[in-house]
């Protein structure tokens, strides 16, 4: 069955960096657009970044543009999110899922916690 496993989260100081990874299995990864989403406490889940199946098309939420970079390695069935210049407001659980603009067919992974704090 479809499985997505996120990793790479943790505690980081403001202006620090983290690289998230999401490994997919149970589907043809190279044919699937992928996206990262996040959900902060008390807030709705939001789309952070998305990438087309070949890695050519990308898009970002305005709040992370020029700080985050989404990429993928189809040979390893993995999508990445490089996060630089992190801010406290980036604190959230980050999830990956198939899809570019929605709808986003599940299942969703378990997520990885990112906490930006001094």
Protein Blocks (a to p, Z undefined) as FASTA:
>chain_A
ZZdddehiacddehiacddddddehiafklpccddddddehiacddfbdcdfkomaccdd
fklgokaccdddfklopacdddehiafklgccddddedjkopadddddebjaddddZZ
